Amino acid sequence: MASITIQEAQAQLPDLIHQLNPGEELVITENNQPVARLVPTASTAEARKAPKFGTLKGTVLSMEHFDDPLEEFEEYT
């Protein structure tokens, strides 16, 4: 895990962002104390793949009498 001061990070932020590889982390310090972490995000292609239709078939439960009034509340209706 690499470390850099906040002043150095301010001067080089665009370069630091573009040089980070997936899984790498850069700790930003102030007065020798860690104050932030710079980590790359997953690219949009990796983060969101197109869903395949039918892959969740059978996972949704649909009840026949879902909208019927509850027995406990019959006296209020």
Secondary structure, DSSP 8 states (H G I E B T S, - for coil): -EEEEHHHHHHHHHHHHHH--TT--EEEEETTEEEEEE-----HHHH-----TTTTTT-S---TTTTS--GGGGGG-
